[in-house]
Amino acid sequence: MLFAGVVFAAARAFGLAGKEQAEKVSQTLLFLVYCTCYPVSSSTMHKKSKIFYVAALALGLFVFAYVAVFGRALGQDENHLSILLHVPQAALGSHAVLLNTEQYLAKNATAFLKTIEEDGYVFLEQLGSGYVLGKDNNHYVSTSHAYSSHFLLFTTPVLIDDTAAQTSDNTYEVMELSDEQCMTDSDCDTPASYRLQSSCPYTSTCIDGACAVVCKMPRGNPDWVKITQAIADCEVVSVMQTHTRVVSVLLKDDRTLMAVEPRLDAILDLALQSEEKCGPVMMATE
């Protein structure tokens, strides 16, 4: 009974279970202790058998408690042993714990942000499950997902290619020149044969008084190129933009792409241009 009470108190103190869940765990453990320890108390039990029963009991209780608390997370493709070894440190401390070169374990976002801020990063804003960070005039992003309902796993900050921020929005490849005269870009229409192609988000622009079909795809920024290509291929479900021009795109296969757009609202313009071919795309700004 004392053992079950200790388990109940520990689960509640660490925030690893609600009151009802902790009660069920402690009651089940008490039953297992009784069933396993009964033969151990027998005077005819050999010493080696007693040691075996005690070891089996300890292992069984450990596995049961772990499954009870983290069962929902066991289906994730993670290094569960490494996470298990760092759970006490993450649960009792106020910082995130570095699991390896790619992941942090934290009990909440505050603990993670506190840890990376000590490494020189500055939190800029949150973009869905992504956290946009700044360091040395560069943009970084860290994404998160839940590990059970009690902990979060964060990726180590990854540099977002900011080349598009220094690339002129007029960077393009001319695909076709026409004899149609123009004063501004609005005087030019993109032929349907180009709008239906997925190799590039084609558009028309006015060059030296004549309309031209161009491919506006900034070179040197692979993250932004991937996003524009995904929009052109009708692979995008939704787009989100922040005031710092960091954009996040959710694809139909549940992957997320992030980049820095060359100018504010560039991602929204691309999404609107793709509606005729691909249908509406959900758009959001922060």
Secondary structure per residue as TSV (DSSP state, phi and psi in degrees):
chain	resnum	aa	ss	phi	psi
A	1	M	-	360.0	-41.7
A	2	L	H	-62.1	-40.2
A	3	F	H	-62.6	-44.9
A	4	A	H	-63.2	-37.5
A	5	G	H	-64.8	-38.3
A	6	V	H	-64.4	-42.5
A	7	V	H	-61.3	-43.9
A	8	F	H	-60.4	-48.0
A	9	A	H	-64.8	-39.0
A	10	A	H	-67.0	-42.9
A	11	A	H	-62.6	-39.9
A	12	R	H	-72.0	-39.9
A	13	A	H	-66.4	-38.2
A	14	F	T	-81.6	-6.4
A	15	G	T	72.5	22.0
A	16	L	-	-87.2	-7.3
A	17	A	S	-160.4	152.2
A	18	G	-	-76.7	173.8
A	19	K	H	-61.4	-46.5
A	20	E	H	-65.8	-41.5
A	21	Q	H	-64.6	-42.1
A	22	A	H	-64.4	-38.6
A	23	E	H	-63.3	-43.6
A	24	K	H	-63.5	-42.3
A	25	V	H	-62.3	-46.7
A	26	S	H	-66.3	-37.7
A	27	Q	H	-65.4	-42.9
A	28	T	H	-66.2	-40.5
A	29	L	H	-62.7	-39.3
A	30	L	H	-61.8	-40.7
A	31	F	H	-64.8	-42.9
A	32	L	H	-64.3	-39.7
A	33	V	H	-60.4	-44.7
A	34	Y	H	-62.7	-47.4
A	35	C	H	-65.5	-34.7
A	36	T	H	-84.3	-35.9
A	37	C	H	-80.8	-18.6
A	38	Y	H	-57.0	-50.0
A	39	P	H	-68.9	-24.9
A	40	V	H	-65.0	-29.8
A	41	S	T	-78.5	-9.6
A	42	S	-	-66.3	135.9
A	43	S	T	-70.3	-17.9
A	44	T	T	-89.8	-3.9
A	45	M	-	-73.4	130.7
A	46	H	-	-69.8	155.9
A	47	K	H	-61.2	-43.4
A	48	K	H	-63.1	-37.0
A	49	S	H	-66.9	-38.7
A	50	K	H	-63.2	-42.6
A	51	I	H	-62.3	-41.3
A	52	F	H	-61.7	-45.5
A	53	Y	H	-63.2	-42.5
A	54	V	H	-64.7	-43.3
A	55	A	H	-64.2	-43.0
A	56	A	H	-64.0	-39.2
A	57	L	H	-62.6	-46.9
A	58	A	H	-61.4	-44.3
A	59	L	H	-65.3	-43.8
A	60	G	H	-62.3	-42.9
A	61	L	H	-64.4	-39.5
A	62	F	H	-64.1	-47.2
A	63	V	H	-63.8	-42.3
A	64	F	H	-62.6	-44.9
A	65	A	H	-64.6	-39.9
A	66	Y	H	-65.7	-45.3
A	67	V	H	-64.5	-38.9
A	68	A	H	-62.1	-36.8
A	69	V	H	-89.2	-41.7
A	70	F	H	-113.4	15.6
A	71	G	G	-53.0	-40.6
A	72	R	G	-66.6	-23.1
A	73	A	G	-90.6	-9.8
A	74	L	T	-67.6	-19.9
A	75	G	T	-79.6	-8.2
A	76	Q	S	-77.3	149.9
A	77	D	S	-84.3	79.4
A	78	E	S	-132.7	165.7
A	79	N	-	-85.6	85.8
A	80	H	H	-64.3	-32.8
A	81	L	H	-65.6	-44.8
A	82	S	H	-63.0	-41.9
A	83	I	H	-62.8	-44.1
A	84	L	H	-58.8	-41.7
A	85	L	H	-67.6	-24.5
A	86	H	H	-101.3	-4.3
A	87	V	H	-58.4	-47.2
A	88	P	H	-57.5	-42.7
A	89	Q	H	-64.2	-41.0
A	90	A	H	-71.2	-36.5
A	91	A	H	-72.0	-38.1
A	92	L	H	-91.6	-22.8
A	93	G	S	-91.4	174.6
A	94	S	S	-105.9	4.9
A	95	H	S	-117.9	164.1
A	96	A	-	-77.8	156.7
A	97	V	E	-112.0	128.3
A	98	L	E	-77.8	115.2
A	99	L	-	-82.1	-41.0
A	100	N	S	-160.0	-164.2
A	101	T	S	-74.2	-6.0
A	102	E	S	-121.0	-11.8
A	103	Q	E	-141.4	147.1
A	104	Y	E	-118.0	148.3
A	105	L	E	-112.6	129.2
A	106	A	E	-144.7	152.8
A	107	K	S	-81.5	-16.5
A	108	N	S	-164.2	172.3
A	109	A	H	-66.7	-32.5
A	110	T	H	-60.1	-42.4
A	111	A	H	-63.9	-40.0
A	112	F	H	-66.1	-47.7
A	113	L	H	-62.9	-36.8
A	114	K	H	-62.9	-38.0
A	115	T	H	-68.8	-47.9
A	116	I	H	-75.2	-25.3
A	117	E	H	-65.1	-29.8
A	118	E	T	-72.2	-15.5
A	119	D	T	-95.2	8.2
A	120	G	T	100.1	-0.3
A	121	Y	-	-84.5	151.5
A	122	V	E	-120.4	126.1
A	123	F	E	-71.9	125.9
A	124	L	E	-100.9	-52.5
A	125	E	E	-170.0	165.5
A	126	Q	E	-105.3	137.1
A	127	L	E	-127.5	87.5
A	128	G	T	65.7	-123.8
A	129	S	T	-88.5	4.0
A	130	G	E	-101.5	144.7
A	131	Y	E	-116.0	116.0
A	132	V	E	-86.0	128.1
A	133	L	E	-125.2	156.9
A	134	G	E	-123.4	144.2
A	135	K	E	-163.6	127.4
A	136	D	T	54.3	42.8
A	137	N	T	64.2	20.7
A	138	N	E	-118.3	159.2
A	139	H	E	-100.9	137.3
A	140	Y	E	-128.5	158.0
A	141	V	E	-136.4	142.0
A	142	S	E	-127.7	129.0
A	143	T	E	-104.5	155.7
A	144	S	E	-132.9	157.4
A	145	H	E	-152.8	157.2
A	146	A	E	-75.7	140.0
A	147	Y	E	-115.1	98.7
A	148	S	T	62.5	-166.0
A	149	S	T	-95.3	10.8
A	150	H	T	-118.7	-18.6
A	151	F	E	-137.2	161.8
A	152	L	E	-123.8	145.0
A	153	L	E	-108.9	128.6
A	154	F	E	-117.0	141.6
A	155	T	E	-79.2	151.7
A	156	T	-	-65.7	146.4
A	157	P	-	-56.4	132.9
A	158	V	E	-115.3	135.0
A	159	L	E	-67.6	129.3
A	160	I	-	-90.4	126.6
A	161	D	-	-61.1	117.9
A	162	D	-	-101.8	17.6
A	163	T	H	-58.8	-34.7
A	164	A	H	-62.5	-25.3
A	165	A	H	-69.0	-26.4
A	166	Q	H	-101.1	0.2
A	167	T	S	-94.5	130.9
A	168	S	-	-62.0	140.9
A	169	D	T	-70.4	-10.8
A	170	N	T	-89.8	6.3
A	171	T	-	-69.8	119.5
A	172	Y	-	-157.6	168.0
A	173	E	E	-115.7	121.7
A	174	V	E	-74.0	123.3
A	175	M	E	-98.6	-34.4
A	176	E	E	-159.6	132.8
A	177	L	E	-102.7	143.1
A	178	S	E	-122.0	170.3
A	179	D	E	-88.2	-0.5
A	180	E	E	-70.2	127.2
A	181	Q	E	-81.8	152.6
A	182	C	-	-154.2	160.5
A	183	M	S	-111.1	-39.6
A	184	T	S	-134.7	172.1
A	185	D	G	-61.2	-30.8
A	186	S	G	-66.6	-15.0
A	187	D	G	-80.1	-7.3
A	188	C	-	-110.0	137.8
A	189	D	-	-111.6	138.5
A	190	T	-	-83.1	124.0
A	191	P	-	-57.8	146.0
A	192	A	H	-59.7	-31.3
A	193	S	H	-62.5	-27.5
A	194	Y	H	-86.9	-38.4
A	195	R	H	-62.5	-28.3
A	196	L	T	-86.0	-8.8
A	197	Q	-	-80.8	149.8
A	198	S	S	-108.8	-0.4
A	199	S	S	-72.4	-18.4
A	200	C	S	-165.5	148.0
A	201	P	-	-76.9	80.1
A	202	Y	E	-66.7	148.8
A	203	T	E	-150.8	175.2
A	204	S	E	-117.9	145.8
A	205	T	E	-142.2	161.1
A	206	C	E	-96.5	117.7
A	207	I	E	-122.0	115.0
A	208	D	T	52.9	40.9
A	209	G	T	83.3	4.2
A	210	A	E	-129.9	146.4
A	211	C	E	-77.8	145.4
A	212	A	E	-143.7	143.9
A	213	V	E	-89.6	126.5
A	214	V	E	-129.7	159.6
A	215	C	E	-108.4	104.4
A	216	K	-	-90.0	92.6
A	217	M	-	-138.1	99.7
A	218	P	-	-53.2	133.1
A	219	R	T	-87.1	154.4
A	220	G	T	85.3	0.5
A	221	N	-	-125.8	86.2
A	222	P	H	-61.1	-33.0
A	223	D	H	-64.4	-45.9
A	224	W	H	-68.4	-37.2
A	225	V	H	-61.5	-42.4
A	226	K	H	-61.0	-39.3
A	227	I	H	-68.4	-46.5
A	228	T	H	-63.2	-35.8
A	229	Q	H	-67.8	-41.1
A	230	A	H	-63.3	-39.0
A	231	I	H	-65.4	-44.2
A	232	A	H	-63.3	-30.8
A	233	D	T	-89.2	6.7
A	234	C	T	61.0	36.5
A	235	E	-	-98.8	0.7
A	236	V	E	-100.1	136.0
A	237	V	E	-96.8	-44.4
A	238	S	E	-151.8	156.5
A	239	V	E	-130.8	148.4
A	240	M	E	-137.0	139.5
A	241	Q	E	-128.4	141.7
A	242	T	-	-109.6	167.3
A	243	H	T	-70.5	-12.5
A	244	T	T	-92.0	8.4
A	245	R	S	72.8	13.7
A	246	V	E	-81.4	126.8
A	247	V	E	-119.2	149.6
A	248	S	E	-127.8	134.6
A	249	V	E	-125.2	125.9
A	250	L	E	-96.2	125.0
A	251	L	E	-93.6	165.8
A	252	K	T	-66.6	-21.6
A	253	D	T	-93.1	16.0
A	254	D	S	73.8	5.8
A	255	R	-	-78.3	156.1
A	256	T	E	-121.6	131.9
A	257	L	E	-112.0	141.3
A	258	M	E	-133.4	145.4
A	259	A	E	-162.5	173.5
A	260	V	E	-102.7	121.5
A	261	E	-	-76.8	153.1
A	262	P	S	-66.4	-27.1
A	263	R	S	-152.0	159.5
A	264	L	T	-62.8	136.1
A	265	D	T	76.7	6.2
A	266	A	H	-62.2	-39.0
A	267	I	H	-67.0	-36.2
A	268	L	H	-68.4	-38.9
A	269	D	H	-63.4	-42.2
A	270	L	H	-63.5	-41.5
A	271	A	H	-63.7	-40.8
A	272	L	H	-67.3	-39.0
A	273	Q	H	-66.0	-25.5
A	274	S	T	-87.0	-7.2
A	275	E	H	-62.1	-38.2
A	276	E	H	-61.8	-36.9
A	277	K	H	-89.2	-41.7
A	278	C	H	-106.6	-13.7
A	279	G	-	92.7	174.2
A	280	P	-	-63.9	144.0
A	281	V	-	-119.1	130.9
A	282	M	E	-64.8	133.4
A	283	M	E	-127.7	141.3
A	284	A	E	-146.5	149.4
A	285	T	E	-130.0	154.5
A	286	E	-	-126.1	360.0
